[in-house]
Amino acid sequence: QVQLVESGGGLVQAGGSLRLSCAASGRPFTRYHMAWFRQAPGKEREFVAAINWSGGSTYYADSVKGRCTISRDNAKTTVYLQMNSLKPEDTAVYYCAGRRGFLLAGMRSEADFDSWGQGTQVTVSS
């Protein structure tokens, strides 16, 4: 498995922006498709966005579509999540995840990804 470390979380006012980063190490990064999930207090972990190994395909949850952009820099072995127009309901711990093999648009479950970071807290105040 690849090792993943998230950063970039913090406290932001509603309407603000944050960029999360996830640095990967330990395995060839280009073998991994990557994703972001989030978990709010008292709720299950949910899919946010995913990107294939080359960056040529991206997928988003309806709740963030148009406000978030997932990207990756394979040279830096890092995946990013740019979040704009943040809302209080975006408050959650954000997790980076990776999987090898293939990536389909319907792969939005925790079980579809086998490498996980420790998470970074995002808090959006109203």
Order of alpha helices (4+ residues) and beta strands (2+ residues): beta-beta-beta-beta-beta-beta-beta-beta-beta-beta-beta
